[in-house]
Each structure stands twice: as C-alpha cells, then as structure tokens.
C-alpha cells in the first residue's frame, strides 16, 4: 500500500496509537512514583518493582512477541497485545495496594511485548518497499510527540486529578486503536515463519532477569542470595538452551561479531544509566526541589525536542564518518550532562541548574542513538535484521531494569528514605556520579571496539 491512501494512514495511526500508549506509560509512571508511594504506603523496593515489573516481562518476552506476530499475523497479535495492555492498565488503575499494582505492571509488560514489535512489523509488512522508510519516519515522528506530551499528561493527572488516571487513560486509547486496526489494517505474516517457538528460552530469560532483579533489590535480605544463585543458574541454562535449540529466540552466533557484541554491551551501559537517571531525577525534583509532579515531569521535555530535530542529523553524520566517533563522543557528552545535574538540590533553579544539564544530555543522546541502531543492524546478517533489532531493544530495557534495581541499594537507599529530602539528596548525588561512570564506560568501549560496518542507507 501507499502512504497517501486511507488504508495507509490507518496503518500508521493504529501503529502509532499502540506504541504511543506503551510509550506514554513508560514516561508518566516515574512522574507519579512519589505520589503512588505516599498513597499506597509503598517502600522504595516496591517503587522499584512498580517500574521494573513492566521492564522485566517486556524485555524477557519481546523477541517471542515478534515471533508470534510473524507466525499468527502481525495485526492479530498487535490487537491481542493492545487489549491485554488495556486490561492490565485497568487493574493498575484500581490496585488497592503495592503488591497488586506490581503484578498488574508485570501483566502490562506482557501486553507491551506483543504490541511493541507488532506496531513496526505491521508497517514493514503492509507498505510497498519504497514506502516503508517514509512510513517508519512518520511512525517515529508521531511516537516522539507521544513521548514529549507524556510528562505533561502524567504530571497534570497526578496534580489535578489522581495518579490512577495515568493507567485508566489507556482504556479509551486502546479502544480507538483496536477499532482502527480491526476495521482497516490488512493482515500480514511471514509465510516462512516456523510454527516452533522457543518457549524454554523465553522462560529461562524471564527467570534470569527476574531473579537477578530480585537479588539486587533485596540485597542483604533473606532471599537475596537464593535469588542470585537462581539468576546465575537460569542464565547459564539459557545460554546452553539457546546453543542447542534448532530455532532459538536468541541466535548466539551473532555475538561472534565484535561490532554487534560491543554495540550491545554499550547499549546495556548507556540505557542502564538513562533508566536510573529518569528514576532518580524525577524523585529528586519532587522530594528535594519541591517541584509538583507536572513540573518534574516536564523537566526532560527539551531533551525530547532536541531528539526530534537533531537525531536524524546524528544518523547522517554516522553514515558519513562512521559510527565510532558518534558512539564514543555521544555517551561522553551525556556523562557531562549528568554531572551537571549534581547542581540539583534544595534551592534548585530550573533555568540555571536543570535546563543546561538536560540540553547537554540531549545533545549527546541525539548524536549517539541513530548510529548505534544502524551499527547493530548492519553488523548482523540481513536475514537476522529483525532479531538483531529485537536483541538491542531487549538489551536496552534490561539495562534500565538492572540499573533501577541495583543503584538505589548501592547508594544506601532502603525502605522509605525516598520521602526524606536530606537522605535522598545525598544518595541522588552518588547515583549521578555512578550514571556518569556508566556512560563514560560506554564511550570507552565504543572507542576501542567499534569499527565501521557496511552501513545501509536508512
């Protein structure tokens, strides 16, 4: 199909609404964490799980979700994911305690793992080859708008309505998405897709990430060592299972390529820092800086605007000079931006303390993102491009998951200290130094390991 046709516009609308719904949830939950903790009497560990339960199931199952779409139909699996996500959102919105909210967030992640790969796969499968790049560009641009308005929507709902509406808002969005998809989006599937699914690999991946996350959050507790042992054992089992699986969820031979392995290692560090940064800064602005939820959520909007306008230029620069310099300089610039956030404190000024840090961080991110994605895809064989993209997506979410789990304990936060301005302020500054270190390490890895692959024209 073509871009300008009604059906073409409907495909882009459905894909954007679905992925935008999941993106909105990712940006607004951090804004509401402090209010959720106060209303439900949640501990810091429970706030971590409210963030991480979603990331855990999403990162563990996203590759399997893509396989389901290829086999059973991308539109069908996308619609199932949207409905599942909406049902889980309803459960989040009515959750009476932290435990049920955490369980509902895990269910949301399953829905996200079905709809997220399906949103892009519908475009890839439905449009004519020469129309795919403009269609993906439209999908990406509209998705950026969703990311930009997320903090405003979330902050406004928390301040002027109720934090539960950040989840309940998904219900009408899901209804419109399903209506458009069912009525107008054509069904596509991969005729060569296997009927076999690597369920064992998916289960072991979930156990590995889940047990490791529990061990990090509950470090020093009675079940921490048991969870750590289980996580290591499941991780070894996952590698063994994938090595012997005829049609594995994760093709280990791709990691024999140094560029592919290094790019994903750098992704783990950089997106780990990004996830921890989002978690800490929003709470710091509210607990220590006295910001309302809306103001705290809107603090990162300039970074989204920078990404919207400058990320394509970063991609073109990477094609001209190769990915090594952008993937090295980008994280180092981001590290400088994080260190500038050390100025955030009790008497914080947005213009002088927050905005410069956000701008510098956004410039580094815009320089890095497109070359990183292009390098990961170009380093894998063409027939494995979808798997390579899925692996990098899963690694990015796993990095955020593990960083949000480990860093609060590492900087001395336990229990309810997130509500104590003095305690949290000291921990925040230590966390920012740790995030800057992760980013700098990502840049160093890129400098010593990234070589120019045969980049394809995006």
N, C-alpha and C positions, 0 to 999 in steps of 0.2 A: 504494500500500500504506500501511498504518498503522504507527505507531511500536511499538505493543504486540504486534504479531504476530511469530511466529518468523522469518518471512522478513524483516520489517523490522529485527529485531535482528541478523539475519545480515548484512544490507547494511551496517549501521553497524559491525559487528565487522570485516568484511573491509576496509572503507574506512579504519577507524582503524588496524588492524594494518599495512596497506600504507603509509599516510602516516607512521605512527609509526615504522616501520622506517627510512624515509628520514630522519625527524627525529632518531632515535637516532644514526644515523651522523653527522649534522651536529654533534651535541653532544659525541660522545665522541672524535672524531678529534683535535680540538685538545688534549684532555687527554693523548693519547698521543704527541703530536708529538715531545716531547723524548726520550722513550724510543725511538721509532722512529728518530730521528736518530742516537742512540747505537748502536743495534743494527745499523743498516744503513750507518752511516758517511755519513749524508746531510749535505749542505751546507745553509745557510739557504735558498738558492734552491730546492733540491729540497724542503725542507719547505713552502715557499710553494706549490710546484706540487702537492704532495700535497693541500693544501687547495683550491687554485684549479682543478685539472683537473676536479674534480667540479662546482664552481660554473660553470665555463666551458661545459661541454656542457649542463648543466641550464638555465642562463639562456638559452642560444642556441636550444634546441630545445623549450622548454616550451610555447610557443604552437603549434608544429607538432604536439606530442603531443596537445594538446587537440583540434586539428582531426582528427587520426587517430581519436580516440575518437568524435567526433560522426559521422564517416563510416562507420567499420567496426564500431562497437559499443563502448560505454564499458567494459563488463565485459571484453570480449576484449582490448582494448588495455591495460587495467589489469593483467590476468593476464600478458600478454606483458611488461609493464614489471616486474612483480614477479619473474618468472622471470629476466629479463635482469639485474635488480639483484642477485639471489641468485648468479647465475653470476659476475658481476663481483666480488661480495664474496668468493667462493671464491678467485678469482685474487688479490685483495688479501691474503687471509689466508695464501697460500703464496708471496707475492712474495719472491724472493731478494735483490733489490736495489732501490734507489730508483726506477730507470727503469721497471721493470715495475710497481711499485706506483703510480706516476704514471699509466701507461697504463691500469691497471685502475680507478683512480679516475675517469678520463675515461669509461670504459665504464659505471661506476656512474651517472654523471650522465645518460647516455642513458636508462638504465632509470628513473631518477628523473623525467625529463622525460615519460615515458609514464605512470607510475603516479600522479604527484602531481596533475595536473589530473583524471585519471580517478577518483580517490578521491572528490572532491567532486561530480564530474559524475554518478557513479552514484547518489548520494543525491538530487541535484537531479532526475534523470530518473526515479527509481523511486518516490518518495514523492508522495502527493497534495499539492496546493498548500498546504493548511492544515497539513500535517505537516512541511513542509520546514524551517521555522525551528527547531522543536524538534529535528529530526534533525540539522541542521547544528550546533546548540548542543551536542548530545551528542557529535558527532564532534569539535568544537573542544575541549570539556572533557576528553575522553579523550586527545586529542592533547597537551594541556597536561601531563597526567600523564606521558606518554611523555617530554616534554621535561624534566620535573622529575627523573625517575629516571635519565635518560641519563648525567649526570655521575657518579652513584653507581655505575652499572653499569660505565661505562668505566673509572673510577678503580680500582674493585675488580679488574677483569680485568687492568689494567696492573700493579697492585701485587701481586696474589696469584696470577695465572695467567700470561698472556702477552698482549702487545698484539695479537697476531694474532686473538685470540678476539673482539675488538670487531667484526671483519668476519665471522668464521665463525659468530657468533651469529645472523646474518641468515638462515642456511640453514634452521634449523627454523622460524623466524618466517615465512619465505616459504612453506614447505611448508603450514603451517596456513592462511595467508592464501589460497593458491591453492585448497586443499581447500574452504574455506568459500565462496569466490567461485564456483567451478565448480558446486558442488552446489546452492547456494541462491539466489544473486543473479540476478535476472532481467536479461536483456539489454535495453539501451535504446540508441537512436541518434537523431540528428536527421534526420527524413525530408527536410528541406530542405537538408541539408548538400551542398556541392558535391563532386564527385569530383576536383576540381582542387586540388593542393597547391602552395604557394609554396616549392618546394624551393630555387630560386635565392636567395630571400630568406633562408632558413634557413642556407644555405651561406655567404652573404656576412656574415650576422650572426656566425656562428661564427668566420670568418676575422678579422673586425673585432676581436672580443673577444680571440681567441687571440693575434693578432699584437700588439695593444696590451699585453696582459698580458706577453707575452714581452719586449717592448721595455722595459717598466717594471722587470721583474725583472732583466733583463740589461743595464740601462742602463750605457753606457760600454763594453760588450763589443763584439766584432767584428760580431755580428749585430743589435745593438740598433737602429741607425739604419735598417737594411734592414727590420726588423720594424715600426718606427714608420711608415715610408713605406707599407708594405703595409697596415697597420691603417687609416691615413687613406684610402688609395685604396679599400679594401674598404668603409669606412664611407660614402664618397661614392657608391660603386656601389650599396650597399644602399638609400640614400635614393632614388636615381634609379630603381632597380628597383621599389621599393615604389610610387613615384609613377606608374609606367606599368603595374603589374601589375593586371589586372582584378579579381582576388580576392586581395589582398595579405595576408600574415601580419600586418602592422602597418599599420593604416589611419592614414595621416599626417594626414588631415583632423581627427582627434580632437584633435590638438595645436594646432589653431586656437583651441580653448577655453582661455583663460588659466588658469582654475582647474585644469583637467586637466594642463596643462603644468607649472604651478607645483607642483602636488602631487607629480608625478613627479620634478621637479628636487629638491624637498625630500626625497623618498624616497631618491634617489641619495646625497645627502649624509649623511642620518641613518643609513641602513643600511650605508653605507661605514664610518662611524665605529663602528657596532656590530660589524661584521665584524672590523675591525682591533683593536678592544678585546678581543674574545674571543681573538684570536690572541696578542696581547701579554701580557695579564694572566695567562693560564694558564702561559705560559713563565716570566714574571717570578716568580710564586709558587713555581715549582719550582726554577729556576736560582738566583735571588737569595734568596728567602724560605726555601728548604729544605723546601718542602711536598712530601709524597708526592702521587702522581697523584690518589688518591681525594680528599684534602683540597682540592687545587687545583680539581678538577672540581666539588666540592660548593660552592665559594665563591659561585656565582651562583644557587644554589637559592632563597634568599629572594626574588630578583627574579622567578623563575618563580611563586612563591606569590603575590606581590603582583599579578602579571599575572592569575592565575587568579581572584582575588577582586575586583580593582578595575578591570580593563579594561572590563567591562560598564558600570560607573558612568561611566567616561570617555566611552563611547559615548552614554549618556543625556544627559550634560552637553553634548556636542557637538550633540545634537539640540535641546536647549533654547536654547542661547545661540549656536549656530552654530560652525563648525569653526575659525574664525580664531584665537580665543584659545587653545583647547587645542593647536592645531598650532603656535602660537608659544611658549607657556609650556612645553609638554612638552619640546621639544628644549633649551630654556634650562635647565630643571631637570636634564635629563640631562647637560648640559655641566658643571653644578656637581658632579654625582656623579662625573664623570670627573676633574675637578680634585682632588676629594678622594682619588682613587686615587694622587695624587702622594706620599701618605704611605707607600705600599707600598715596602719596601726590605729590607735585610738582617735587621733586627730587627722584622719586621712582626708586629703583633698582629691577629688576625682580628677580634676584638670591637671594637677601637678604630680600626683602620686600614682594614679591608676592609669589614666589615659596614655601617657608616654610608654609605660610598660606594655600595655595592650597593643599599641601601634607597632612597637619594635617586634614583639612576639608574632603579630600577624604578618609582618613583612617576611620574617624568617619562614613561617609556615607556608606562605604563598610561593616562596622560592623553592621549597622542598617538595610539595605534595605531588605535583604533576610529574616531575622527573622520577620520583620514587615509583609511582604507579606504572609509568611507561617502562621503567627498568625491570620491574617484576614481571610484567607481561612479555617483554622482549627476551628475557632470559630463559623463558620456558618454551618448549616446542609449540607450534601453532595449534596442534590438536589438543593441547592441555592448557590453552589460554584461560578457559573458564575455571579450571581447577586452580591455576596459579592465582587468579584474581580472588577466588574464594579463600585460598590459604592466606593471602595477605590480609584480607578482610577479617578473617578469624584471628590472625596473629595480633592485629591492631586492637581488637576487642579484648583478647586475652591479656595483652599488656596493660590495658586500663583496669581490667579485673584484678590482676595480681598487685598492681601498684596501689589501688584503693584499699586492698586487703592488708598489704604489708606496711605501708608508710605510716598510718596513724599509730600503730604499735611501736614502730621504730622511733618515732619522735615522742613517745611517752604518753600518748593519749589512751585513756581507758574510761569505761563507764560513761558518766555524764559530763566529762570535762569540756565537751564541745560547747556547753552553755556558759562556761566560766571565762570571761574575757581575758583575764590575766594568764591563766593556764594555756588557753588556746592560742593566744598571741605568740607566746614563746615557742609552742610546737609548730605553729604556722611558719615561722621564720626558719626553723630547722628543715621543715618539709620543702620550702622553696629552694634551699641550698641543695637538697637531695634531688629535686626535679632538674635543677640546672646541671647537676653532675650527670644525670641520665642523658640529658640532651647533648652535652658535650661528648659523652662516650659514644653516642650515636654518630656524631660528626666525625670523630676519630676513626671509628670503624669504616665509615664510608671512604675516608681519605686513603686508607691503606688497602681496601679490598675491592672497591667498585671500579670496574673497567667498562669502557663504552661497549655495550652490546649493539647489535644491529637494530637500532630503534626504528619502529614503524611509525608512519605518519598517522597521528591520532585522527 
